[in-house]
Amino acid sequence: MHSLQFTAESSSNGMIERDFTVGGVPGVLWSPASGTDRAPLVLMGHGGGAHKKHVAMTARAQRLVTGCGFHVAVIDAPGHGDRPRNAQDEQDIAELRQAQAAGEPTGPVIIRYNARLAELAVPEWQAALDALQELPEIGADGPVGFVGIGLGTAIGIPLVAAEPRITAAAFGPHWPDALVEKAQRITVPVEFALQWDDEHIPREAGLALFDAFASKEKTLHANAGKHLEMPRFEVDSTVRFLARHLGQAVTTPA
């Protein structure tokens, strides 16, 4: 088993930020600045082209850490953030840019690219979870949640399907093509958000993915707007969803 190595630490706005590596994979762990009691862990998957400390990740971590007392961890996906791209990454990205320039659908390229990254990332996430649960402030018996949109969903659905330690998950828009079979194996509570007027992922595709989850408790949030216009209040809903299912109180407005 790979051990977790902390490489940097800082503190601000009631939150401790610790950079780490597990098996050479870089990540970040955000924790409450006060108190050493055990608390649930939330894993977050970043979007395509982003990284572990993207502003969306940091802002959501702030809400979860200071609002609920969670620990929050993100690792860089293969070829993202502090991880170099390989030749296949470069080829896939070049095909994506070509499709965009030609005004062609990008879905087929993104579906294939994200599915390849997910195959690599799921065992990396499991190794990171193993190592994080060795920390006394997290422990091996506490609840674990997952949040991911876009690439985070492409990685998160197969991860949650394979990982019994994750007991609640929030996902966002993605094509169902490579994910339906994995979604059918998920039975934990799920919150799923999509954009009704998404110009990239047809609403029928989003609805098909939501329908595939085998969870007895699953909630669909469909908001008017395009792909990048998801309302900020969906973050509030995700915070409440995870607090409810991971056994924490929301101590600040969310």
DOZA-929330 format. One line per 8 residues: number of its first residue (from 0); their letters; for each residue x, y, z of N, C-alpha, C. Coordinates in pm, 1 decimal. Each point is the difference from the previous one (the first is absolute). Example, Ala and Ser with C-alpha at 12.3 -4.5 7.8 and 13.67 -1.06 7.14 Angstrom:
<kedrens>
0 = as = 1319.0:-569.0:780.0:-89.0:119.0:0.0:90.0:120.0:0.0 | -35.0:105.0:-72.0:82.0:119.0:6.0:-77.0:109.0:73.0
</kedrens>
This chain:
<kedrens>
0 = mhslqfta = 83.2:-119.4:0.0:-83.2:119.4:0.0:87.0:124.8:0.0 | -36.6:98.7:-82.9:75.3:124.1:-5.1:-31.0:85.7:122.4 | 102.7:60.5:55.6:-20.9:88.8:113.2:-20.9:142.3:-48.5 | -62.4:80.7:85.1:-26.5:139.6:-32.6:114.0:85.0:52.4 | 52.5:85.0:-86.5:108.9:89.5:37.2:-46.8:144.2:-13.6 | -3.8:75.2:111.8:-33.6:141.4:-7.7:121.2:78.3:-48.9 | -22.4:93.6:-91.4:109.9:75.8:-60.2:-7.2:149.7:27.6 | -115.4:50.8:43.4:-13.6:142.6:30.8:-124.5:19.3:85.3
8 = esssngmi = -3.0:108.8:77.6:-114.6:29.3:84.6:-17.6:150.3:14.3 | -123.7:45.0:-3.8:-32.5:140.5:23.6:-137.9:6.3:63.8 | -37.1:118.0:50.3:-128.3:15.5:67.9:-57.3:137.1:-29.4 | -130.6:4.6:-29.3:-68.1:126.9:-21.2:-150.1:-22.0:5.3 | -72.5:102.6:42.9:-146.6:-1.6:-0.1:-59.0:-122.8:69.3 | 61.5:-38.9:111.7:-52.5:-111.2:77.8:26.4:-137.7:-58.6 | 92.8:-8.1:-95.0:23.8:-126.2:-69.0:149.9:-24.7:-14.5 | 43.6:-121.3:33.9:138.1:-42.3:-21.6:8.7:-70.0:-135.0
16 = erdftvgg = 97.5:38.9:-79.4:23.7:-60.3:-131.1:132.6:-74.4:2.9 | -4.3:-130.0:-27.0:121.6:-80.7:-1.3:14.6:-70.2:-134.2 | 109.4:30.6:-70.6:31.6:-71.9:-122.1:57.7:-136.4:36.7 | -29.9:-100.9:-82.5:53.7:-133.7:27.1:24.4:-74.2:-130.5 | 70.5:-109.2:10.5:13.0:-94.8:-110.5:-27.6:-140.1:53.3 | -59.0:-82.2:-84.9:-20.5:-142.5:29.5:40.8:-77.4:-124.6 | 105.7:-78.9:10.8:46.2:-74.4:-117.3:35.5:89.9:-115.7 | 49.5:119.4:28.8:38.4:93.9:-104.3:-113.5:85.8:-52.6
24 = vpgvlwsp = -122.1:-23.9:44.6:-115.8:77.8:-44.8:-19.6:117.7:94.9 | 1.1:124.0:-50.8:-13.9:116.9:88.2:-146.0:26.9:36.1 | -19.5:45.5:123.4:-133.7:32.7:46.6:4.9:109.8:103.3 | -118.6:39.5:46.9:-10.5:100.6:105.1:-108.6:-44.5:96.4 | 25.0:23.3:127.9:-96.3:-30.6:105.6:-29.7:128.3:75.9 | -128.6:37.2:2.5:-44.1:115.4:77.9:-69.9:-50.3:125.4 | 29.5:60.9:113.8:-55.3:-42.1:128.5:-34.7:122.5:84.0 | -89.5:-16.3:99.4:-30.8:112.4:89.1:124.1:46.3:75.6
32 = asgtdrap = 14.2:131.1:15.1:117.2:54.2:69.7:-7.9:-21.8:150.4 | -120.2:-19.7:51.4:-16.1:-21.1:143.6:-53.1:-139.3:26.0 | 54.2:-63.8:101.5:-51.0:-130.7:40.2:72.1:-114.5:-69.5 | 14.2:-109.4:72.9:66.3:-118.9:-53.4:-91.4:-121.4:3.9 | -129.2:22.0:29.1:-93.1:-112.1:3.3:-15.5:-59.8:-138.9 | -32.6:-127.7:-1.8:-24.6:-64.9:-128.5:-121.2:60.6:-68.3 | 5.9:5.9:-131.8:-110.2:53.9:-78.9:-5.9:-74.9:-132.5 | -115.8:-0.9:-64.0:-12.7:-68.2:-129.7:92.5:60.1:-105.9
40 = lvlmghgg = 27.5:-81.4:-100.7:86.6:38.7:-110.8:-83.8:12.9:-126.7 | 20.3:109.2:-72.8:-62.8:17.9:-130.6:108.9:1.6:-106.3 | -13.1:-86.1:-99.0:89.6:-2.9:-114.8:-63.3:81.7:-112.2 | 78.1:82.9:-65.6:-52.6:81.5:-109.2:79.9:-26.1:-127.1 | -70.6:-18.5:-111.3:63.3:-14.7:-129.9:-11.9:129.0:-79.0 | 112.3:53.1:-48.7:-3.2:125.3:-75.5:-44.1:-24.4:-144.3 | -31.9:108.7:-68.6:-45.6:-8.4:-137.8:114.0:-14.5:-99.0 | -35.4:-31.6:-124.4:100.1:-14.1:-104.9:72.4:130.9:-26.5
48 = gahkkhva = 131.6:-7.4:-15.2:80.9:118.3:-22.4:29.1:79.2:125.5 | -53.0:-43.4:113.8:21.6:70.3:127.1:104.9:-75.2:83.1 | -1.1:22.1:130.8:99.5:-62.4:86.1:-50.5:3.4:143.9 | 77.7:-58.1:89.9:-44.6:-20.1:137.9:-29.6:129.2:74.1 | 69.4:109.3:-34.6:-20.6:127.4:69.9:-71.3:103.6:-87.3 | -69.1:-46.2:-100.9:-81.4:90.4:-80.3:-93.6:77.5:92.8 | -34.2:121.8:-39.2:-81.3:86.0:86.7:-131.2:-66.9:39.6 | -57.2:-80.7:-88.7:-125.0:-68.8:34.3:22.4:-102.8:110.5
56 = mtaraqrl = 115.6:-66.0:-2.1:30.7:-98.9:103.1:24.8:68.8:134.4 | 77.0:105.4:-3.1:32.4:70.2:124.0:-125.4:60.7:64.0 | -85.7:60.5:-82.3:-121.4:61.9:53.1:-93.8:-104.2:60.0 | -14.8:-112.3:-68.6:-88.9:-103.8:53.7:58.7:-60.6:126.3 | 131.0:-19.2:2.3:64.7:-51.7:120.5:-23.1:93.7:117.8 | 8.3:130.5:-23.9:-23.0:97.7:106.1:-137.6:-18.2:61.8 | -101.1:-20.3:-82.5:-136.0:-19.6:50.0:-10.3:-128.5:81.8 | 61.3:-106.6:-48.2:-11.2:-129.0:66.8:81.8:-5.7:128.7
64 = vtgcgfhv = 115.2:65.0:1.0:87.6:-4.7:117.0:-50.4:93.9:109.8 | -21.6:126.3:-34.8:-39.0:96.0:103.1:-149.1:-6.0:31.6 | -80.3:-47.8:-93.8:-143.0:-7.6:22.7:-46.6:-127.7:65.5 | 75.4:-109.7:-19.4:-42.8:-130.1:52.3:106.9:-72.0:81.0 | 123.4:48.8:-3.6:106.7:-67.7:72.9:57.3:-120.5:-69.9 | -26.6:-15.0:-130.0:53.9:-113.3:-74.9:149.6:17.2:-26.9 | 66.8:-111.5:-27.4:127.8:-0.3:-70.5:-32.2:-17.9:-148.0 | 73.2:69.5:-87.1:-26.5:-5.3:-143.8:130.8:-25.0:-73.3
72 = avidapgh = -0.5:-97.9:-90.4:121.7:-35.1:-73.9:-26.2:-2.1:-150.1 | 98.0:46.4:-76.2:-2.7:-5.1:-145.8:137.2:-48.0:-47.2 | 2.1:-86.2:-100.4:126.5:-34.1:-65.7:-7.8:43.0:-145.7 | 115.3:32.0:-58.3:4.6:33.9:-141.3:-29.6:-123.9:-83.3 | -89.2:14.4:-97.6:-25.6:-108.8:-94.8:123.2:-19.0:-89.2 | 15.9:-116.3:-61.0:113.5:-20.6:-91.3:6.2:108.0:-107.6 | 119.2:54.7:-21.2:18.9:102.7:-101.4:-54.5:136.0:37.7 | -35.4:21.8:126.1:-56.2:126.1:46.4:82.5:55.1:116.5
80 = gdrprnaq = -11.7:130.2:20.7:67.5:61.7:113.8:150.0:-18.2:-4.8 | 54.7:-57.9:107.4:144.3:-20.4:9.3:46.7:-130.3:-64.6 | -88.4:-65.6:-74.9:36.9:-126.1:-64.9:20.7:23.6:-149.6 | 114.0:-39.6:-53.6:27.6:26.9:-141.3:-91.1:-80.9:-92.4 | -26.1:57.6:-116.3:-75.3:-71.6:-102.3:90.5:-99.1:-72.5 | -58.4:-113.6:-37.3:74.5:-94.0:-83.7:-43.9:16.5:-145.9 | 55.2:-82.6:-88.0:-28.7:14.7:-142.5:-147.2:-22.1:-30.5 | -64.7:-93.5:69.9:-141.2:-25.0:-22.9:-84.7:118.5:45.4
88 = deqdiael = 37.9:61.7:112.2:-69.6:120.7:44.4:6.4:108.2:-107.9 | 119.2:22.0:-52.6:18.4:103.8:-101.6:-82.6:-30.3:-124.1 | -6.4:-125.4:-39.5:-78.0:-37.2:-117.6:-148.9:24.6:23.1 | -49.2:-40.9:116.7:-142.0:18.2:30.8:-35.9:148.6:5.2 | 86.6:80.1:60.4:-27.1:143.5:10.7:4.6:65.7:-137.4 | 92.8:-43.9:-85.6:6.5:54.2:-135.8:-126.9:-33.6:-78.0 | -53.0:-120.8:17.2:-124.7:-37.6:-66.0:-116.7:83.5:51.5 | 0.4:28.3:129.4:-105.1:83.0:57.6:5.5:140.9:-56.9
96 = rqaqaage = 117.7:59.0:-6.1:15.1:135.2:-54.3:-39.9:3.3:-147.4 | 32.9:-103.9:-73.7:-35.9:-6.6:-141.2:-151.4:-3.3:-17.5 | -67.3:-80.3:83.0:-146.1:-7.5:-7.8:-62.2:134.4:35.3 | 53.1:66.1:102.3:-51.6:130.5:38.6:17.5:101.4:-112.1 | 117.5:0.4:-63.3:27.8:95.8:-106.6:-89.9:-23.3:-121.5 | -35.3:-125.7:-23.1:-83.6:-33.8:-115.3:-148.8:9.3:29.6 | -34.3:33.1:123.7:-139.9:6.9:37.7:-67.4:-136.4:5.6 | 78.4:-104.6:20.5:-53.1:-135.8:6.1:-29.7:-38.0:145.3
104 = ptgpviir = -85.9:-100.9:22.9:-28.0:-43.9:137.2:127.5:-46.9:70.2 | 17.8:44.8:121.9:118.9:-39.1:76.5:-24.5:-121.9:87.6 | -127.0:-37.6:16.4:-33.2:-109.9:89.0:77.6:-128.1:-24.9 | 5.9:-49.6:-124.5:70.9:-126.6:-23.0:145.3:2.5:46.1 | 67.9:114.0:-19.6:140.4:9.5:42.5:8.3:2.9:152.3 | -85.0:81.4:64.3:4.7:12.7:145.4:-37.4:-130.5:68.2 | -99.9:-69.4:-52.6:-41.8:-128.2:58.4:116.3:-98.3:1.3 | 68.2:-11.1:-114.3:112.8:-93.9:-10.2:116.2:42.2:91.0
112 = ynarlael = 30.8:129.1:-2.4:110.2:53.5:80.6:-27.2:-19.8:148.8 | -119.6:36.9:45.5:-32.6:-11.4:142.3:-5.3:-145.1:46.1 | -47.7:-89.6:-86.8:-5.1:-142.0:37.7:141.4:-54.7:21.1 | 92.5:43.1:-83.6:139.3:-44.8:17.2:58.9:53.9:129.5 | -25.9:127.7:29.1:51.3:57.2:123.8:-61.0:-67.9:122.1 | -128.2:-35.1:-8.3:-66.0:-64.5:113.9:62.8:-134.8:32.4 | 37.2:-75.9:-101.5:64.2:-129.6:24.2:128.1:16.3:81.0 | 72.4:108.9:-26.3:123.4:26.4:73.4:-27.8:58.7:137.5
120 = avpewqaa = -100.2:86.3:7.5:-21.7:78.9:121.2:-68.8:-76.6:112.0 | -86.6:-96.2:-31.6:-73.0:-69.6:106.3:95.3:-69.3:97.5 | 96.9:-80.1:-45.0:92.0:-58.7:98.5:84.8:102.9:72.1 | 28.1:112.8:-65.8:74.2:106.0:68.2:-83.9:59.5:113.0 | -127.0:20.5:-24.5:-88.4:50.5:104.2:-12.6:-99.4:115.2 | -7.1:-128.2:-31.5:-10.8:-100.6:106.1:125.9:-3.2:84.7 | 116.3:15.6:-63.0:125.7:6.5:75.9:3.3:125.3:87.1 | -48.7:112.2:-53.6:-3.5:122.6:79.2:-95.0:-14.9:119.0
128 = ldalqelp = -114.9:-63.8:-22.5:-95.3:-21.0:109.2:59.8:-89.8:107.3 | 68.5:-105.4:-40.8:68.6:-86.7:97.0:92.8:82.9:89.0 | 79.7:85.5:-63.8:99.9:77.8:73.1:-65.3:106.7:87.4 | -102.6:65.9:-49.9:-67.6:103.6:77.3:-66.8:-58.1:124.4 | -52.6:-120.5:-11.9:-66.5:-61.3:115.1:98.3:-48.5:105.7 | 128.3:3.8:-29.9:101.9:-28.4:100.5:23.1:118.9:92.7 | -45.9:118.2:-42.0:18.2:118.2:83.0:-94.4:-6.5:120.0 | 46.9:30.4:120.3:-85.0:-11.4:119.2:-121.7:90.4:-3.6
136 = eigadgpv = 9.9:115.1:-67.8:-113.5:91.0:-3.6:-108.2:-43.5:-98.9 | 28.6:-103.1:-77.9:-99.1:-53.9:-94.0:-40.9:-141.1:41.4 | 94.3:-90.4:8.8:-28.6:-135.6:45.8:-64.2:-86.7:-106.8 | 5.0:-130.8:25.1:-46.8:-97.3:-98.4:-147.9:-30.4:9.7 | -66.6:46.6:105.7:-139.3:-38.5:20.0:-97.6:115.2:-19.0 | 47.5:115.1:-47.6:-88.2:113.9:-17.9:-64.9:1.8:-137.4 | -111.7:72.0:-13.6:-67.6:6.5:-129.9:80.4:80.4:-101.5 | -20.2:-33.9:-127.1:71.2:64.9:-109.9:-101.9:38.3:-107.2
144 = gfvgiglg = 12.0:122.2:-51.6:-84.9:45.1:-108.9:83.1:34.3:-122.0 | -68.2:18.1:-113.0:68.6:37.7:-123.6:-80.0:107.5:-71.6 | 72.7:96.1:-59.7:-59.7:104.6:-82.8:80.2:10.9:-128.4 | -66.8:0.8:-115.2:71.4:17.3:-125.4:-92.2:45.1:-111.1 | 48.2:90.1:-85.9:-73.4:47.3:-116.3:90.1:-14.0:-121.9 | -57.2:-34.8:-115.4:78.5:-14.3:-121.1:95.9:-117.3:11.0 | 129.6:26.0:-14.5:100.1:-105.1:18.2:-12.1:-61.5:138.3 | -34.6:82.0:100.4:-20.0:-53.2:134.4:-111.0:-102.0:5.7
152 = taigiplv = -102.5:16.1:-83.4:-106.1:-100.5:-9.1:48.1:-123.1:-74.9 | 74.6:20.3:-107.5:51.3:-112.8:-78.6:89.8:-90.4:83.9 | 75.0:59.3:92.0:84.1:-77.9:90.9:-80.1:-45.8:121.6 | -87.1:86.9:48.4:-70.8:-28.3:124.5:-98.6:-113.9:-9.0 | -72.6:-13.2:-111.4:-98.7:-107.3:-9.3:67.0:-137.7:6.9 | 103.5:-29.1:-78.3:66.1:-130.2:18.6:67.3:-14.9:134.8 | 47.1:109.6:58.7:60.0:-8.1:133.5:-104.6:-37.0:103.9 | -112.9:68.7:1.1:-104.8:-29.4:97.5:-55.7:-140.0:-21.6
160 = aaeprita = -10.2:-43.5:-125.2:-48.2:-134.8:-29.3:92.7:-106.9:56.3 | 130.1:30.4:3.7:99.0:-98.4:44.0:36.6:11.3:147.0 | -39.7:110.7:65.0:53.6:31.3:133.0:-111.7:3.9:105.3 | -13.1:-105.8:81.3:-107.8:-4.5:99.4:16.5:100.4:113.6 | 117.0:59.2:15.5:20.1:96.0:107.9:-70.4:133.5:-27.6 | -33.9:27.2:-125.4:-68.1:123.6:-35.3:-150.1:-20.0:17.8 | -62.0:80.6:86.0:-138.8:-24.3:40.2:-99.4:103.3:-52.5 | 46.4:101.3:-72.0:-88.8:97.9:-63.4:80.4:71.3:-107.4
168 = aafgphwp = -67.2:37.7:-110.3:73.3:60.2:-111.2:-85.6:102.3:-72.5 | 64.2:110.9:-40.2:-64.2:104.1:-80.2:73.9:10.0:-132.8 | -75.2:-10.3:-109.6:59.1:2.5:-133.1:-62.2:111.1:-82.8 | 67.1:31.1:-113.1:-50.4:99.7:-92.4:-4.0:-51.9:-141.7 | -24.4:86.3:-96.5:-27.3:-43.3:-136.9:112.9:-81.9:-62.3 | -39.1:-104.8:-72.0:93.5:-76.9:-82.2:-80.3:-88.7:-93.2 | 64.0:-38.2:-109.4:-62.2:-95.0:-91.2:-7.3:-137.1:67.0 | -104.6:-78.9:-26.1:-15.7:-128.7:68.3:78.6:-114.3:-62.2
176 = dalvekaq = 53.8:19.0:-120.8:49.3:-110.5:-82.0:88.0:-99.8:74.3 | 103.0:48.3:68.3:94.6:-89.2:67.2:-33.9:-20.6:146.8 | -111.5:58.1:46.6:-25.4:4.3:143.8:-124.2:-75.4:44.8 | -88.8:-36.6:-90.8:-127.5:-59.2:40.6:20.2:-127.8:79.7 | 85.9:-88.3:-48.5:19.9:-128.1:69.8:51.9:22.4:140.9 | 89.3:97.1:18.0:51.8:30.7:133.7:-109.0:64.2:85.3 | -78.4:90.1:-57.7:-106.9:65.9:75.9:-102.0:-101.1:49.9 | -23.3:-103.6:-76.5:-96.6:-102.6:40.3:46.0:-78.5:121.6
184 = ritvpvef = 127.3:12.5:36.3:53.1:-68.6:117.5:2.1:89.5:123.6 | -40.6:125.6:-14.8:2.3:94.3:111.7:-134.7:-1.3:70.4 | 3.4:-23.1:130.9:-123.2:-5.7:79.9:-1.9:101.7:113.0 | 108.9:74.6:19.9:3.7:100.0:106.8:-80.9:122.5:-43.1 | -40.1:86.3:95.3:-72.4:121.8:-37.6:78.9:84.8:-99.7 | -70.3:50.5:-99.3:61.1:77.5:-108.3:-78.2:128.8:-21.6 | 73.3:109.5:-16.8:-57.3:125.5:-47.5:63.1:29.5:-135.4 | -83.4:26.0:-99.8:49.5:15.8:-137.6:-55.5:129.2:-58.5
192 = alqwddeh = 88.7:86.1:-49.9:-40.7:128.4:-57.6:31.9:2.5:-149.0 | -91.1:56.0:-78.1:25.9:18.9:-142.7:-58.1:133.1:-45.1 | 47.3:46.3:-115.4:-47.9:123.6:-60.4:-97.5:-33.9:-112.4 | -121.1:52.2:11.7:-108.3:-35.7:-92.1:28.4:44.2:-143.1 | 78.3:107.1:-14.4:29.2:54.8:-133.0:146.4:-20.1:-37.9 | 61.2:-104.2:53.0:141.6:-30.1:-24.8:24.8:-15.3:-149.8 | 93.4:80.7:-52.6:29.0:-4.0:-143.3:94.6:-112.5:-37.4 | 58.4:-67.5:98.4:93.6:-109.2:-26.9:-58.9:-137.7:33.2
200 = ipreagla = -66.6:-11.5:113.4:-55.2:-128.3:44.2:-151.9:8.4:-8.8 | -62.0:-69.4:-95.2:-145.4:6.8:-13.8:-69.5:-40.5:129.3 | -112.0:65.6:29.4:-70.0:-30.8:124.5:-39.9:-146.7:7.1 | -29.0:-61.0:-117.2:-35.2:-142.5:-0.4:116.3:-85.0:49.3 | 122.4:42.5:-30.9:117.9:-72.4:46.2:14.2:12.5:151.3 | -18.4:120.6:51.8:7.4:19.3:144.3:-107.3:-77.6:72.8 | -121.3:0.3:-53.1:-109.2:-73.3:63.2:25.8:-150.3:-2.9 | 59.5:-49.0:-108.5:30.9:-142.9:-8.7:102.3:-41.4:104.6
208 = lfdafask = 97.3:87.1:24.6:100.3:-31.0:101.7:-63.4:0.5:138.8 | -82.6:100.0:28.6:-68.3:2.9:129.4:-87.1:-124.3:18.1 | -70.4:-38.5:-103.3:-89.5:-115.4:7.8:76.5:-128.4:30.3 | 127.2:-5.6:-40.7:77.4:-123.5:16.0:39.6:-27.8:144.1 | 7.6:101.0:85.1:39.1:-24.3:139.0:-100.6:-93.1:67.0 | 51.1:-98.2:73.5:-86.3:-96.7:68.0:-36.7:43.7:140.3 | 36.4:119.8:37.9:-24.6:50.4:134.7:-149.5:13.0:27.9 | -40.7:-42.3:120.6:-138.6:21.3:41.3:-25.7:147.3:28.3
216 = ektlhana = 103.3:70.8:43.9:-10.8:144.1:19.3:89.5:69.3:-100.9 | -62.0:61.8:-98.2:75.4:78.1:-98.1:-84.1:120.9:-37.3 | 65.4:113.9:-10.9:-68.5:126.4:-24.0:57.4:66.2:-123.9 | -88.0:44.7:-89.5:40.1:67.8:-122.8:-26.5:149.4:14.0 | 103.2:80.2:-26.6:-13.8:144.9:-4.5:22.9:43.9:-144.4 | -105.1:43.3:-67.1:9.4:46.8:-138.4:-20.8:150.8:-1.6 | 103.6:71.6:-39.2:-4.6:145.8:-0.9:1.4:53.8:-141.9 | -77.8:105.5:-25.7:6.1:66.6:-129.0:137.9:61.1:-18.8
224 = gkhlempr = 47.2:-3.2:-123.9:130.4:58.9:-27.7:90.9:-93.1:-75.8 | 109.1:57.8:-50.5:95.8:-74.6:-79.4:101.7:-72.5:87.5 | 95.0:-66.0:-65.9:93.1:-91.5:66.4:72.7:65.1:116.7 | 44.9:121.2:-17.7:80.6:67.0:102.2:-81.8:94.9:86.5 | -131.9:-13.2:-2.7:-85.1:92.9:72.6:-69.0:-63.7:120.7 | 59.8:-103.3:56.0:-60.9:-62.5:117.1:-5.4:100.7:115.1 | -116.0:15.8:62.3:-13.9:100.9:105.6:89.0:-29.3:120.8 | 44.0:106.9:63.8:85.7:-16.0:117.3:-71.9:-69.1:114.7
232 = fevdstvr = -133.9:11.6:2.1:-71.1:-62.4:112.1:5.2:-151.7:-4.6 | 46.1:-57.3:-112.1:19.0:-145.1:-2.7:111.7:-41.6:95.5 | 98.0:87.1:20.8:103.8:-28.9:99.6:-62.8:-7.6:138.7 | -91.0:93.3:30.1:-68.6:-2.8:128.7:-73.3:-132.9:18.6 | -65.9:-44.6:-105.1:-75.2:-125.4:8.5:92.6:-118.7:23.9 | 114.9:0.2:-67.4:96.0:-109.0:18.8:51.0:-3.3:143.5 | 25.6:117.7:58.0:45.1:6.2:139.2:-105.2:-61.2:92.1 | -125.0:38.1:-19.0:-106.9:-54.4:84.7:-16.5:-150.3:-21.1
240 = flarhlgq = 10.1:-44.2:-124.2:-12.2:-142.9:-32.2:107.3:-81.4:72.5 | 124.1:44.2:-8.9:108.7:-73.7:64.0:-9.8:8.4:152.0 | -37.4:115.4:53.1:-15.5:12.0:145.1:-106.3:-97.5:50.3 | -108.2:-12.1:-74.9:-108.8:-89.1:41.0:42.9:-146.1:-0.3 | 73.4:-39.1:-102.6:32.3:-141.4:-15.9:129.5:-41.9:67.7 | 85.6:97.7:33.7:124.7:-34.6:69.1:-6.2:34.3:147.6 | -115.4:46.9:46.3:-21.5:16.1:143.5:61.7:123.1:60.0 | 6.9:110.1:-75.0:53.2:124.5:53.0:-106.5:107.6:-4.8
248 = avttpa = 7.7:94.9:92.0:-90.6:114.6:-1.7:61.5:111.1:-85.9 | -85.3:74.1:-69.2:45.7:118.6:-71.8:-0.2:115.9:99.2 | 118.1:50.8:33.4:11.7:100.7:104.7:2.7:141.3:-53.5 | 12.6:16.3:-133.7:-10.8:130.9:-61.2:-104.1:-9.1:-110.1 | -61.3:111.4:-40.4:-105.9:-5.8:-100.6:45.2:-70.3:-127.3 | -80.1:-96.6:-45.4:34.2:-74.2:-121.9:-127.1:-47.1:-66.1
</kedrens>
